Amino acid sequence: MVGGGGPPASLSDRSETFMSSEQLVNLVVTVTLVEMMVAIGLGVTLAELRAVAVNRGLLLRTTVANYVVVPAIAILLLILFRAQALVGAGILILAVCPGAPFGPPCAGLARGNVVTAVGLMAFLAASSAIVAPLILPILLPLVAGDQPLGVDVLGIVRTLFVTQLLPLCLGVAVRHWYPTVAGRLKSPADRASAVLSLVTFGLVLAVQFSTLRAIRLTGMVGMLLLLASTLAIGWVLGGPAAADRRTHALTTSLRNVGVGLVIATRAFGGTPAVTAALAYGLVEIIGSVMVALWWRAWGRAEESR
């Protein structure tokens, strides 16, 4: 769905400068993900996790939406738009990486259920560290065409265990056993996450700018269709209450760009896969925030009647 970019150059053909930039991207993306997961954990209580864990219906709907329906629709759109194999890999990587840290703030913005959003975010962030590497090898051949695309499953599982699951558990542990310390650290950690996220986006934009600039209109249409589909899926499977539907819709539409970029840069560094993951990451974040703002304005209008 994203245009531009030919086949990746061989490792021996890359310049020293380019290799240095790719290594820098990998480092910054990894540091950002670790810090972001710690920040998420610092804001999550065990009570919030239990509230989501005991709601089996919600967990089942969330699992189906995020690990079955969203990837299936992404694959259908990639085939429909005849996306290049590596572009399809980048989009698909984000499609299997839910649990974005922006979910609870967006739920609050949309007048949704923030407590539920926090629990779902933690559940999805933890589960994606295991589920995403396991289902990617099954799904990638569906968008690869004649080009062989493979990922090091055990390598990615190890990477995400260290950079995602352990930092998340560390943050939750600090919040549980040292709530005062967690309260003091939460705000600086959130600010650090915001700064590191901006640095990461800026760095990847700089490295991949020439490919991003080549995105075609059809590519943008495809990404917007995927965003609209994820919002619709989350809304339909969100339950009977409007606030819960808004929460589930935004939790489903917001994919974890940090995790996606870690996988993309590790498996397909320096290729259009990284560009595609970044491009859709920008689309889904901006689009979800706009939808949250619209829901907030619509709610105020309803109250004023």
Secondary structure, DSSP 8 states (H G I E B T S, - for coil): ------S---GGGS-HHHHHHHHHHHHHHHHHHHHHHHHHHHT--HHHHHHHHT-HHHHHHHHHIIIIIHHHHHHHHHHHTT--HHHHHHHHHHHT----TTHHHHHHHTT--HHHHHHHHHHHHHHHHHHHHHHHHHHTHHHHTTS-----HHHHHHHHIIIIIHHHHHHHHHHHH-HHHHHHHHHHHHHHHHHHHHHHHHHHHHHTHHHHTT--HHHHHHHHHHHHHHHHHHHHTS-SSHHHHHHHHHHHH---HHHHHHHHHHHHTTSHHHHHHHHHHHHHHHHHHHHHHHHHHHHHHHHH-
